[in-house]
């Protein structure tokens, strides 16, 4: 089955066109699944797998106290693998088809307030090349709501400052044009003309580079963002995704419609975008409770 796992990886990459991070997650899940089948169910051939074997694997996952979200993802990987086996005529039926996925826990992501975003941006003013790069990073991801992978995979040729948009290659290699605001355009232009040439050591077409002139990594962006938040006194657990969530939430609070937001975020299904209506509602409720003088019961007798 390890050969089939390698073929599955090729299928995900070449035929489905999934991102590298998604493929890595799928393959990790399938490796765990195959390992369980071989060690605990004594199954070494795909056509011997039964529905009961999958259910036994899911039971083990629950015994290890995995969250429903994690089990949902692993079952999604298993279902994709069995669908692939059927397509390749390695099996005569998809034994995973009738297995119901567990309900996913709906966790509302944390977002920054507009004041907190402004404090991040204000802290990055100056002519230092690293600060100018960091300002362009934050203005772009918050100003356009990009996924972190989309942001870091941007090439200089993808940026069209005069036309005010960036070309994004998102999930499944689907292209979309995302508008840039004036603040993002100014920050990117300053970075490209004044800072990026000082950071660049070798020829490199990636827009955002690290201090060594190489493509900035996810880990590198996460670390620098955490440090900036610490410096300005933001105690929330902020990741690059937090800025994307904040972008969407602030747009909804200012009246953008859900369909437009779906297009901006690059969501295939509008149900994915609807989580931001819950975030926006909670965000407004929290702001109301913290700031309105009549939001809480008074301790005084009236």
Secondary structure, 3 states (H helix, E strand, C coil): CHHHHHHHHHHHHHHCCCCHHHHHHHHHHHHHHHHHHHHHCCCCCHHHCCHHHHHHHHHHHHHCCCCHHHHHHHHHHHHHHHHHHHHCCCCCCCCCCCCCCCCCCCCCCCCCCHHHHHHHHHCCCCCCHHHHHHHHHHHHHHHHCCCHHHHHCCEHHHEECCCCEEEEECHHHCEEEEECCHHHHHHHHHHHHHHHHHHCCCCCCECCECCCCCECCHHHHHHHHHHHHHHHCCCCCCCHHHHHHHHHHHHHHCCCCHHHHHHHHCCCCHHHHCHHHHHHHHHHHHHHHHHCCCCCCCCCCC
